[in-house]
Amino acid sequence: MKTTDNQLVVAVSSRALFDLEEEHRIFESRGIAAYRQYQIEHRNTPLRPGVAFALVARLLKLNELFPGHNPFRVVVLSRNSPETGQRFFSSCQYYNLPIKAGAFTSGQSTFPYIEAFDASLFLSANKDNVTQAINKGHPAGLVLPVDPSQLHEDEGDGELRIAFDFDGVVIDDAAEREFQRDGIEGFERMEISLKETPHDPGPLGKLFQKLAKFQALDAQRGENDPYYKPALRVSIVTARGSACVERLITTLKALGMSAAELFLMDGLPKNRVLEVMRPHIFFDDQITHLEKTAHTIPSVLVPFGINNLSQ
């Protein structure tokens, strides 16, 4: 048994967790030597929170509810050099983020190490790294750049909210392929005929299943507490309509998820629902959906399947 069998491991790049856009501009305009020197000179200056910061901070905070279990672990997979990694860990200490494991590869690709750390999710701001990871069958997502000051302010209530699109994210893209081949009628006909057959898991299927296990563990915490409030809310926000709901529910059950919130948009824009929900992260496989959310909600592109063949 691996030590992470009962843990959910999230791997993040330094640019996903912290706002390193200014430093990245130095790297692109002045080169690696200037970038390293800048990071060394500022190693004691805390980095600003980035797109994945709220997710990571709240995820690690949930461990306090389960002493001895520590269901969540976060590791860093960074293309930075070890000396520039000093600023990363110094910033983690500043924000009380207990991140202690990871890799600094001095410019080499980091995605080959996703499996070595048994990560259920890899978040990076490097498009090529994420695309290669997805093509190799690893669970990865591209955090979309945004001014962190424009994101919704963290309410500090301790609740963690994660929102997923369904097709091409939680499940594979077989249904989406049917939709693009035979239109909405063919898509709905297939989904209804297979309503008792679960979809195959998609790139974030493992993450979704591990979140389901945590929800079950969290429910035990509230068995005898009439004021119990779940620590984790998982939502599906999908363009699907009610005609396809039975197979969707069948799939959620097969993945072990019994407490997901479901929003069937039937083609309506997703961003309005997400603005009400204010998830700490939202995953979708279509950039057109994410362009409407990324300015205020931490948004992640999962570049998987037919919708991303030309990208």
Long-range contacts (C-beta under 8 A, 24 or more apart in sequence): 2-118, 4-73, 4-117, 4-118, 6-69, 6-71, 7-70, 7-71, 7-72, 7-73, 8-59, 8-71, 8-72, 8-73, 8-120, 8-207, 8-210, 8-211, 8-213, 8-214, 9-72, 9-73, 9-74, 9-75, 9-117, 9-118, 9-119, 9-120, 9-121, 10-55, 10-56, 10-59, 10-72, 10-73, 10-74, 10-75, 10-119, 10-120, 10-121, 10-122, 10-123, 11-74, 11-75, 11-76, 11-77, 11-102, 11-113, 11-114, 11-117, 11-119, 11-121, 11-122, 11-123, 12-52, 12-56, 12-74, 12-75, 12-76, 12-77, 12-122, 12-123, 12-124, 13-76, 13-77, 13-78, 13-79, 13-110, 13-123, 13-124, 13-125, 13-126, 13-129, 14-76, 14-78, 14-80, 14-85, 14-88, 15-50, 15-124, 15-125, 15-126, 15-143, 16-50, 16-51, 16-52, 16-123, 16-124, 16-125, 16-143, 17-49, 17-50, 17-52, 17-53, 17-56, 17-76, 17-88, 17-123, 18-47, 18-48, 18-49, 18-50, 18-53, 18-88, 18-91, 19-47, 19-48, 19-49, 19-50, 19-148, 20-47, 20-50, 20-125, 21-145, 32-107, 35-84, 36-81, 36-83, 36-84, 39-80, 39-83, 39-84, 39-86, 39-87, 40-83, 40-84, 40-86, 40-87, 42-87, 43-86, 43-87, 43-90, 44-87, 44-90, 45-87, 46-90, 46-91, 46-94, 46-95, 47-87, 47-88, 47-91, 48-148, 49-95, 49-148, 50-125, 50-143, 50-148, 51-125, 51-143, 51-144, 51-145, 51-146, 51-148, 51-151, 51-298, 51-299, 51-300, 52-123, 52-143, 52-281, 52-298, 53-95, 53-148, 54-151, 54-154, 54-280, 54-281, 54-298, 55-160, 55-162, 55-280, 55-281, 55-298, 56-97, 56-99, 57-95, 57-97, 58-158, 58-159, 58-160, 58-280, 59-160, 60-97, 60-98, 60-99, 61-158, 62-160, 62-214, 62-231, 62-232, 65-218, 65-221, 65-231, 66-217, 66-221, 69-217, 71-214, 71-217, 72-214, 73-101, 74-99, 75-99, 75-101, 75-102, 75-103, 75-117, 75-119, 76-101, 76-102, 76-103, 76-104, 77-102, 77-103, 77-105, 77-110, 77-111, 77-113, 77-114, 77-117, 77-119, 77-122, 77-124, 78-102, 78-103, 78-104, 78-105, 78-110, 79-104, 79-105, 79-106, 79-107, 79-108, 79-109, 79-110, 79-126, 79-129, 80-104, 80-105, 80-106, 81-106, 81-107, 82-106, 111-136, 111-138, 111-140, 114-138, 114-139, 114-140, 120-206, 120-207, 120-210, 121-204, 121-207, 123-300, 127-303, 130-301, 130-303, 131-303, 134-203, 134-302, 134-303, 134-304, 137-203, 138-203, 139-203, 139-204, 139-205, 139-206, 139-207, 140-203, 140-302, 141-204, 141-283, 141-300, 141-301, 141-302, 142-300, 142-301, 142-302, 142-303, 143-298, 143-299, 143-300, 144-290, 144-294, 144-299, 144-300, 144-301, 146-294, 146-295, 146-298, 146-299, 150-295, 150-296, 151-296, 151-297, 151-298, 152-278, 152-296, 152-297, 155-278, 158-231, 159-229, 159-230, 159-231, 159-232, 159-233, 160-231, 160-232, 160-233, 160-280, 161-232, 161-233, 161-235, 161-277, 161-278, 161-279, 161-280, 162-211, 162-232, 162-233, 162-234, 162-235, 162-279, 162-280, 162-281, 162-283, 163-234, 163-235, 163-236, 163-237, 163-274, 163-277, 163-279, 163-281, 163-282, 163-283, 164-204, 164-208, 164-234, 164-235, 164-236, 164-237, 164-282, 164-283, 164-284, 165-236, 165-237, 165-238, 165-239, 165-270, 165-283, 165-284, 165-285, 165-286, 165-289, 165-302, 166-236, 166-238, 166-240, 166-248, 167-202, 167-238, 167-240, 167-285, 167-305, 168-202, 168-203, 168-285, 168-286, 168-302, 168-304, 168-305, 168-306, 168-307, 169-202, 169-203, 169-204, 169-283, 169-284, 169-285, 169-302, 169-304, 170-201, 170-202, 170-204, 170-205, 170-208, 170-236, 170-251, 170-255, 171-199, 171-200, 171-201, 171-202, 171-205, 171-251, 172-199, 172-200, 172-201, 172-202, 172-305, 173-202, 173-285, 173-304, 173-305, 173-306, 173-307, 174-199, 174-200, 175-199, 175-244, 176-305, 176-306, 176-307, 177-305, 177-306, 180-306, 187-244, 188-243, 188-244, 191-243, 191-244, 191-246, 191-247, 192-243, 192-244, 192-246, 192-247, 194-247, 195-246, 195-247, 195-250, 196-246, 196-247, 196-250, 197-247, 197-250, 198-247, 198-250, 198-251, 198-253, 198-254, 198-255, 199-247, 199-251, 201-255, 202-302, 202-304, 202-305, 203-302, 203-304, 204-283, 204-302, 205-255, 208-234, 208-255, 208-257, 209-255, 209-256, 209-257, 211-257, 212-255, 212-256, 212-257, 212-258, 213-256, 215-257, 215-258, 215-259, 216-256, 216-258, 219-259, 230-259, 233-261, 234-259, 234-260, 234-261, 235-260, 235-261, 235-262, 235-263, 235-277, 235-279, 236-260, 236-261, 236-262, 236-263, 237-263, 237-265, 237-270, 237-273, 237-274, 237-277, 237-282, 238-262, 238-263, 238-264, 238-265, 239-265, 239-266, 239-267, 239-270, 240-264, 240-265, 240-266, 241-265, 241-266, 241-267, 242-266, 287-311
